[in-house]
Every structure is written in C-alpha cells, then in structure tokens.
Amino acid sequence: MPTCRRSTTPHSTRRSTRRPSFPTSTRRTPPTPRSASACSNSPPSSRSSDPSRCSSWAPTSAVPSPARRGPGRSTTRSWVCSTRKDDRAVTTSQTTTAQEFGQPGPGETFSPERQALRRILRRPSVILSLGFLGVIVVLAAFAPFITQLSGYSPFEYDESAVDPALGGVPRGAFGGISGDHWFGVEPQTGRDIFARIAYGARISMLIGIGAAAITILIGVVMGVLAGFLGGIVDAVISRLMDFLMAFPALIFMIAILSALPQGNRPLLLVIVLSLFSWPGTARVIRGQTLALKNREFIEAAKTSGAGWAPLVFREVLPNLSGTIIVMATLAVPMFIATEAGLSFLGVGVTPPDPSWGQMISAAVPWYSTAPMFFVIPGMFLFLTVLSFTVLGDNLQKIWAGGLR
C-alpha cells in the first residue's frame, strides 16, 4: 500500500520567482483517497508535489535538515510519496503491457511472449509460411501413399510421356503436365516429377532437421559447459571451436564427402554438416551463458547450496530456450540449402535417390527446351528455405522484444 510522508527541505528565504506547489503549513487535512496506483505510476515530480494523488498518507513532524542552518534560512514541508510492493498495486510495466497487448481475459495473466505469438500468427507472411511448410511436411511424411494416388513412383520410367524424335522432350505443354503427371515428367527418362518432389522433400527435411538437431544439441552442451564452468574447460572448448571454424567448411565438406564411400548418403550428410556447424551455435550459447551466470537469481541459487547441474537445468537452460528455438529454426533452411548445393555438385545425395539439388543439376541442360523441369524443384527449394527463414526471423523478433 503506498504511503506518503512529509519531509523537511531547506529553502532560502529569498524571494523566488517560482510559485510553490503548496503553501507552507504544519498540518493539512487528509485528502480523499483516490487510486492505489497514483504513487507507483506517477512521475517523481507528481509524487513530491501532489498529496492528493496518494491513496494514504501520514503527516510526520519536521525533521531537521542535515545542512547547517544559518541566518536567513528556514525549513518548509514538502510531500514525498513512498511505495511498497503490494499485490493490488499496478506497476508501470503492467500498464505498458496492457497498452501494447490489450487487457488479459478472465483468469489470464500478462505474458508478452504469448501475446506476441498471437500477434505474429495474424501476419499474412507467417500464415503463408506455416501453410507451405505444412504442405511440405505432409508430402515428406506420406510420400509413399501420395505417390500411390498419383500412380507413379519416383523410380518408374514412362517412355510414352517423352518424344524420342525430339531427343526425349516431354510430350504436351508445360513439360508434360497432365492428369497422369501432375508436375510433368523428366526429359528422356519420363520419371514423374511430382513423385520425385515428394521423396526429395522427405530427404531434404530429414537432412535439414536431423543436422539442425545434432548441431543444436552439441552446440548447447559445449556452449553451456564453456560459459558456466569457465577455466580450463572454457579454454579447451574455445580452442576447439576456433580450430573447426578456421576450416573453409564448404571446401572440406566437398573433400570429405568425395572421399567417403557411397553408403548411406543422408546419414553421412547429417554427420558432416553437424561437424562443421556446431561451433557457431556453441559460441553464441557460451556468450549468453556468461551473461547469465553472474545474474542475481544464479547467485541466489548458489547461496542456497544448489550444485552446478541443477543450476544449469533449472536456471540457465530455461533462460536460453528462446535463443535455442530461434537458432534451430534458422539452422534448418541453411542445412536444406547446403544439402541441395552439395547434391548439385554431385557429392550429396546420389542417384537414383531423388533430391531437389540433384534435380536442379540435371535440369540445367534442359532449361530452354523443358523449363518446368528446372522451375518446379527450384521453386520448392526456394519457398521452403524462405518459409523457414520468415518463421525464424519473426520468432527472433519475439524474443528480442522488437515485434510491433
């Protein structure tokens, strides 16, 4: 409950051009109480000059000023409002939150992140991105059943769909798009592009999400250990990060994948991509952990006798959740694009397994005679990366507090 008291302030007896806020007196009649938020939400000038804005007040006797009194000096009484924490008080931060996000519903509490998430879901760009990503996830998850509906598998040849007299150019307009082949067919082979797009989405999503998960896991563990423990642990992990970040990642990825046996290429891609990508994540997490370890709540938990493991899992990691989610969302499109680039160069996913990058590479000689063979996989790759990027950028704004 806010309270008000009178304090004495020395003033000169010279005539001043400023008009005093209140006449000098020894006692005032108590004003009618107004609101409990008058003292807590009003600026200092109003708290020190308007006693009627306080919900309760208590006049006190004059206290001698610490400054030495001399001739021509007197004391006057001024109002000073003091507040204490009370569950009925409305703080300035709550008022600001209410102005930005609106009043909470019955039984709800203010949550800026939740309110920002609701606002972000009303953005057309986010809705379109989530819708397109939902389509890609459905294609990847149910590719075998969807290709059964279309009637063609990604490895099945349809010689009747291409014209051998024209060098294997698809029959019909727009690259052979028809009721049988929804996205047309590949030149020369006649394989269904829709089926290969669906299976390519499965490979791209598995590689992108798998590499992002491993990268985030290793980066968070290494970054938290380096930032929280410090000392020799921090020195060793930091030097390891510097060593891996000194390599030109793309060149060494190409060299390693070229030297490795074919085997399970998606698994090899996940391992290689994670190996060269976790130091960047660990460096960011280490910096955030260093900023958190000296905060008051960490010191309070240490004083209460908590060990380093409870501190990390109960105090540090929950405060890093926003950063981790944003970095994971932005890492997935980066890995999808990298996998497509490696497959385009011939060191990623190898035939006959379908891949968007591999399809773009095969379509380069046909861009003038069968442009849809080049446009369709390129469009899917571009829109997938763009959708993840838009989603991650808006999530970053939520946790940064900059979404308006």
C-alpha positions as CSV (number, residue, x, y, z in Angstrom):
1,M,0.0,0.0,0.0
2,P,1.5,3.4,-1.0
3,T,2.1,5.7,1.9
4,C,3.1,9.4,2.0
5,R,5.1,11.3,4.5
6,R,6.3,14.8,4.9
7,S,9.9,15.6,4.9
8,T,11.7,18.9,5.5
9,T,13.7,20.5,2.8
10,P,15.8,23.6,3.4
11,H,14.9,26.5,1.2
12,S,16.3,30.0,1.0
13,T,14.1,32.9,2.4
14,R,14.9,35.0,-0.6
15,R,12.0,35.8,-2.8
16,S,11.8,33.3,-5.7
17,T,10.0,33.7,-9.0
18,R,8.8,30.1,-8.8
19,R,5.5,29.7,-7.3
20,P,5.5,27.0,-4.6
21,S,3.3,24.0,-5.2
22,F,1.8,24.1,-1.7
23,P,1.7,26.7,1.0
24,T,3.9,26.3,4.0
25,S,1.9,24.8,6.8
26,T,2.4,22.5,9.7
27,R,-0.6,20.3,9.0
28,R,-3.1,19.6,6.2
29,T,-6.5,18.0,6.2
30,P,-6.2,14.4,4.8
31,P,-7.4,14.3,1.2
32,T,-9.8,11.8,-0.1
33,P,-8.1,8.6,-1.2
34,R,-8.1,8.0,-5.0
35,S,-6.2,5.1,-6.5
36,A,-3.6,2.8,-5.4
37,S,-1.5,3.3,-8.5
38,A,-1.2,7.1,-8.1
39,C,2.2,7.0,-6.4
40,S,3.6,4.0,-8.2
41,N,2.7,5.1,-11.7
42,S,3.2,8.8,-11.4
43,P,6.5,10.6,-12.2
44,P,8.7,11.7,-9.4
45,S,7.6,15.3,-9.8
46,S,3.9,14.5,-9.2
47,R,4.8,12.2,-6.2
48,S,6.7,15.0,-4.5
49,S,4.2,17.8,-5.1
50,D,0.6,16.4,-5.1
51,P,-0.5,14.6,-1.9
52,S,-4.0,14.2,-3.2
53,R,-2.7,11.6,-5.7
54,C,-1.7,9.2,-2.9
55,S,-4.2,6.6,-1.6
56,S,-2.9,7.0,2.0
57,W,-0.7,9.5,3.7
58,A,0.7,10.1,7.1
59,P,1.9,13.6,8.1
60,T,5.1,13.5,10.1
61,S,6.8,16.0,12.2
62,A,9.5,18.2,10.7
63,V,13.0,16.6,10.7
64,P,15.9,18.9,10.9
65,S,17.9,19.2,7.6
66,P,21.4,17.7,7.7
67,A,22.6,21.0,6.2
68,R,23.6,23.6,8.8
69,R,21.0,26.3,9.3
70,G,22.1,29.8,9.3
71,P,20.6,33.3,9.2
72,G,18.1,33.8,6.5
73,R,17.3,30.1,6.1
74,S,14.2,28.3,7.1
75,T,12.6,24.9,6.5
76,T,9.4,24.1,4.7
77,R,7.5,20.9,4.4
78,S,7.0,19.1,1.1
79,W,5.2,15.9,0.2
80,V,7.2,12.8,-0.5
81,C,5.4,9.7,-1.6
82,S,6.9,6.3,-0.9
83,T,5.5,3.0,-2.2
84,R,6.0,-0.6,-1.2
85,K,5.2,-3.8,-3.1
86,D,1.5,-4.7,-2.9
87,D,-0.5,-7.2,-4.9
88,R,-3.1,-4.5,-5.5
89,A,-0.6,-2.1,-7.0
90,V,-0.5,-1.7,-10.8
91,T,3.1,-1.2,-11.9
92,T,4.2,0.8,-14.9
93,S,5.4,-2.3,-16.7
94,Q,2.0,-3.9,-16.4
95,T,0.4,-0.7,-17.6
96,T,2.7,-0.6,-20.6
97,T,2.0,-4.3,-21.4
98,A,-1.7,-3.6,-21.3
99,Q,-1.4,-0.7,-23.7
100,E,0.7,-2.8,-26.1
101,F,-1.1,-6.2,-26.0
102,G,-4.5,-5.4,-24.6
103,Q,-6.2,-6.4,-21.4
104,P,-5.9,-10.1,-20.4
105,G,-9.1,-12.2,-20.4
106,P,-10.7,-13.5,-17.2
107,G,-8.3,-15.7,-15.3
108,E,-5.4,-14.9,-17.7
109,T,-2.1,-13.1,-16.8
110,F,0.1,-10.9,-18.9
111,S,2.6,-12.9,-21.0
112,P,4.4,-10.7,-23.6
113,E,5.7,-13.8,-25.4
114,R,2.3,-15.4,-25.7
115,Q,0.7,-12.1,-26.8
116,A,3.5,-11.6,-29.3
117,L,3.0,-15.1,-30.6
118,R,-0.7,-14.4,-31.1
119,R,0.1,-11.3,-33.0
120,I,2.7,-13.0,-35.2
121,L,0.1,-15.7,-36.1
122,R,-2.0,-13.0,-37.6
123,R,0.7,-11.9,-40.0
124,P,0.0,-13.0,-43.6
125,S,3.6,-13.8,-44.3
126,V,3.8,-16.1,-41.2
127,I,0.4,-17.8,-42.1
128,L,1.6,-18.4,-45.7
129,S,4.9,-19.8,-44.5
130,L,3.3,-22.1,-42.0
131,G,0.9,-23.3,-44.6
132,F,3.6,-24.1,-47.2
133,L,5.7,-25.8,-44.6
134,G,2.7,-27.9,-43.6
135,V,2.3,-29.0,-47.2
136,I,6.0,-30.0,-47.4
137,V,5.7,-31.9,-44.1
138,V,2.7,-33.8,-45.4
139,L,4.5,-34.6,-48.7
140,A,7.5,-35.8,-46.8
141,A,5.6,-37.9,-44.2
142,F,3.1,-39.5,-46.6
143,A,5.2,-39.7,-49.8
144,P,4.5,-43.4,-50.4
145,F,0.8,-43.0,-50.1
146,I,0.6,-39.8,-52.1
147,T,2.6,-41.3,-54.9
148,Q,0.2,-44.3,-55.0
149,L,-2.6,-41.8,-55.6
150,S,-0.7,-40.2,-58.4
151,G,0.0,-43.6,-59.9
152,Y,3.8,-43.3,-60.4
153,S,6.8,-43.9,-58.2
154,P,9.9,-41.8,-58.3
155,F,11.9,-44.6,-60.0
156,E,9.3,-45.6,-62.6
157,Y,10.0,-44.7,-66.3
158,D,7.3,-43.7,-68.6
159,E,8.6,-43.8,-72.1
160,S,5.2,-42.8,-73.6
161,A,5.4,-39.4,-71.9
162,V,8.5,-38.3,-73.8
163,D,9.1,-37.8,-77.5
164,P,12.2,-39.7,-78.7
165,A,12.1,-38.0,-82.1
166,L,12.8,-34.6,-80.3
167,G,15.6,-36.0,-78.1
168,G,13.4,-37.0,-75.2
169,V,11.5,-33.8,-74.7
170,P,8.2,-34.3,-72.7
171,R,5.1,-34.6,-74.7
172,G,2.5,-31.9,-74.2
173,A,2.6,-28.4,-72.8
174,F,4.5,-27.2,-69.8
175,G,6.8,-30.2,-69.6
176,G,4.1,-32.9,-69.9
177,I,1.8,-31.7,-67.1
178,S,-1.4,-33.7,-67.3
179,G,-3.8,-35.7,-65.2
180,D,-1.4,-38.6,-65.1
181,H,1.7,-36.5,-64.4
182,W,0.7,-33.6,-62.1
183,F,4.0,-31.7,-62.4
184,G,5.2,-33.2,-65.7
185,V,8.0,-35.6,-66.4
186,E,11.7,-35.6,-66.6
187,P,13.2,-35.3,-70.1
188,Q,14.5,-38.6,-71.7
189,T,13.6,-40.8,-68.7
190,G,9.9,-39.9,-68.3
191,R,10.0,-40.2,-64.5
192,D,7.2,-38.4,-62.7
193,I,8.4,-35.0,-61.2
194,F,5.7,-34.9,-58.6
195,A,6.8,-38.2,-57.1
196,R,10.4,-37.2,-57.1
197,I,9.5,-33.8,-55.4
198,A,7.7,-35.7,-52.7
199,Y,10.5,-38.1,-52.0
200,G,13.0,-35.2,-52.4
201,A,11.1,-33.3,-49.7
202,R,11.5,-36.3,-47.4
203,I,15.2,-36.4,-47.8
204,S,15.6,-32.6,-47.6
205,M,13.6,-32.4,-44.4
206,L,15.3,-35.4,-42.8
207,I,18.7,-34.0,-43.5
208,G,17.8,-30.4,-42.5
209,I,16.0,-31.3,-39.3
210,G,18.5,-34.0,-38.3
211,A,21.5,-31.9,-38.9
212,A,19.9,-29.0,-37.0
213,A,19.0,-31.2,-34.1
214,I,22.5,-32.6,-33.7
215,T,24.1,-29.2,-34.2
216,I,21.9,-27.5,-31.6
217,L,22.5,-30.4,-29.1
218,I,26.3,-30.3,-29.4
219,G,26.4,-26.5,-29.6
220,V,24.2,-26.1,-26.5
221,V,26.1,-28.6,-24.4
222,M,29.5,-27.3,-25.4
223,G,28.5,-23.6,-25.0
224,V,26.9,-24.1,-21.6
225,L,29.9,-26.0,-20.3
226,A,32.3,-23.5,-21.6
227,G,30.4,-20.5,-20.3
228,F,29.3,-21.8,-16.9
229,L,32.3,-23.8,-15.8
230,G,35.0,-21.5,-17.2
231,G,38.6,-22.1,-16.5
232,I,40.4,-24.9,-18.3
233,V,37.1,-26.3,-19.7
234,D,36.3,-23.0,-21.3
235,A,39.8,-22.7,-22.7
236,V,39.8,-26.2,-24.3
237,I,36.3,-25.9,-25.8
238,S,37.0,-22.4,-27.1
239,R,40.2,-23.6,-28.8
240,L,38.4,-26.5,-30.4
241,M,35.7,-24.1,-31.7
242,D,38.4,-21.8,-33.1
243,F,40.1,-24.8,-34.8
244,L,36.9,-26.0,-36.5
245,M,35.8,-22.6,-37.5
246,A,39.2,-21.9,-39.2
247,F,38.4,-24.6,-41.8
248,P,36.7,-23.4,-45.0
249,A,33.6,-25.5,-44.3
250,L,32.2,-25.9,-47.8
251,I,35.5,-27.0,-49.4
252,F,36.2,-29.6,-46.6
253,M,32.6,-30.9,-46.9
254,I,33.1,-31.5,-50.6
255,A,36.5,-33.2,-50.0
256,I,35.3,-35.4,-47.2
257,L,32.1,-36.5,-49.0
258,S,34.0,-37.2,-52.1
259,A,36.4,-39.4,-50.2
260,L,33.8,-41.3,-48.2
261,P,32.1,-44.4,-49.7
262,Q,28.6,-44.0,-51.1
263,G,26.8,-46.0,-48.3
264,N,24.0,-44.1,-46.6
265,R,24.5,-40.6,-48.0
266,P,21.8,-38.9,-46.0
267,L,23.4,-40.1,-42.7
268,L,26.8,-39.0,-43.9
269,L,25.5,-35.6,-44.9
270,V,24.0,-35.1,-41.4
271,I,27.2,-36.0,-39.7
272,V,29.4,-33.8,-41.9
273,L,27.1,-30.8,-41.7
274,S,26.9,-31.1,-38.0
275,L,30.6,-31.4,-37.6
276,F,31.3,-28.1,-39.2
277,S,28.3,-26.2,-37.9
278,W,28.1,-26.7,-34.1
279,P,31.0,-24.2,-33.2
280,G,28.9,-21.3,-34.4
281,T,26.0,-22.3,-32.2
282,A,28.3,-23.0,-29.2
283,R,29.9,-19.6,-29.4
284,V,26.5,-17.9,-29.2
285,I,25.4,-20.1,-26.3
286,R,28.7,-19.5,-24.5
287,G,28.3,-15.8,-24.7
288,Q,24.7,-15.9,-23.4
289,T,25.7,-18.3,-20.6
290,L,28.5,-15.9,-19.5
291,A,25.9,-13.1,-19.3
292,L,23.5,-15.3,-17.2
293,K,26.0,-16.8,-14.7
294,N,26.5,-13.5,-12.9
295,R,22.8,-12.6,-12.6
296,E,21.2,-12.2,-9.2
297,F,19.0,-15.3,-9.4
298,I,22.0,-17.5,-10.2
299,E,23.9,-16.1,-7.2
300,A,20.9,-16.7,-5.0
301,A,20.6,-20.3,-6.1
302,K,24.4,-20.8,-5.5
303,T,23.9,-19.3,-2.0
304,S,21.1,-21.7,-1.3
305,G,23.5,-24.6,-1.9
306,A,22.5,-25.7,-5.4
307,G,25.1,-27.6,-7.5
308,W,26.1,-26.8,-11.0
309,A,23.8,-29.4,-12.6
310,P,20.6,-28.0,-11.0
311,L,21.7,-24.5,-11.8
312,V,22.2,-25.4,-15.5
313,F,19.0,-27.4,-15.9
314,R,16.7,-25.2,-13.7
315,E,18.1,-21.7,-14.2
316,V,20.4,-21.4,-17.3
317,L,18.7,-23.6,-19.9
318,P,15.2,-22.2,-19.4
319,N,16.6,-18.7,-20.0
320,L,18.3,-19.9,-23.2
321,S,15.2,-21.6,-24.6
322,G,14.3,-18.6,-26.8
323,T,17.7,-18.4,-28.3
324,I,17.8,-22.2,-28.9
325,I,14.4,-22.2,-30.7
326,V,15.4,-19.3,-32.9
327,M,18.7,-20.8,-33.9
328,A,17.2,-24.1,-34.6
329,T,14.5,-22.5,-36.8
330,L,17.2,-20.6,-38.8
331,A,19.5,-23.7,-39.0
332,V,17.0,-25.9,-40.8
333,P,16.8,-23.8,-44.0
334,M,20.6,-23.4,-44.0
335,F,21.1,-27.1,-44.0
336,I,18.4,-27.8,-46.6
337,A,20.1,-25.3,-48.9
338,T,23.6,-26.7,-48.2
339,E,22.4,-30.2,-48.9
340,A,20.9,-29.0,-52.2
341,G,24.2,-27.3,-53.1
342,L,26.2,-30.4,-52.3
343,S,23.8,-32.6,-54.3
344,F,24.0,-30.1,-57.2
345,L,27.8,-30.6,-57.2
346,G,27.4,-34.3,-57.2
347,V,28.7,-35.1,-53.7
348,G,25.4,-35.1,-51.8
349,V,22.5,-37.4,-52.4
350,T,23.4,-39.7,-55.3
351,P,21.1,-41.2,-57.9
352,P,18.7,-42.9,-58.0
353,D,17.6,-41.3,-54.7
354,P,15.7,-38.1,-55.5
355,S,16.9,-34.8,-54.2
356,W,15.9,-31.2,-55.1
357,G,19.5,-30.1,-55.7
358,Q,20.2,-33.2,-57.8
359,M,17.0,-32.5,-59.9
360,I,18.1,-28.9,-60.4
361,S,21.6,-30.1,-61.5
362,A,20.0,-32.5,-64.0
363,A,17.7,-29.8,-65.3
364,V,20.4,-27.3,-66.2
365,P,20.9,-28.6,-69.8
366,W,17.1,-28.5,-70.4
367,Y,16.3,-25.1,-69.1
368,S,15.5,-23.8,-72.6
369,T,13.6,-26.8,-74.0
370,A,11.9,-28.1,-70.8
371,P,11.9,-25.1,-68.4
372,M,9.4,-26.7,-66.0
373,F,11.9,-29.4,-65.1
374,F,14.1,-26.6,-63.8
375,V,11.4,-24.3,-62.4
376,I,9.4,-26.8,-60.2
377,P,12.3,-28.2,-58.0
378,G,13.9,-24.7,-57.8
379,M,10.6,-23.2,-56.7
380,F,10.1,-25.8,-54.0
381,L,13.6,-25.3,-52.7
382,F,13.3,-21.5,-52.7
383,L,9.9,-21.4,-51.0
384,T,10.9,-23.9,-48.3
385,V,14.1,-22.0,-47.4
386,L,12.1,-18.7,-47.5
387,S,9.3,-20.0,-45.3
388,F,11.7,-21.3,-42.6
389,T,13.6,-18.0,-42.7
390,V,10.5,-15.9,-42.4
391,L,9.3,-18.0,-39.4
392,G,12.7,-17.9,-37.7
393,D,13.0,-14.1,-38.3
394,N,9.7,-13.4,-36.6
395,L,10.5,-15.8,-33.7
396,Q,13.7,-13.9,-33.2
397,K,11.7,-10.6,-33.0
398,I,9.5,-12.1,-30.3
399,W,12.4,-13.0,-28.0
400,A,14.2,-9.8,-28.8
401,G,11.2,-7.8,-27.8
402,G,11.1,-5.9,-31.1
403,L,7.9,-7.2,-32.6
404,R,5.4,-4.3,-33.1
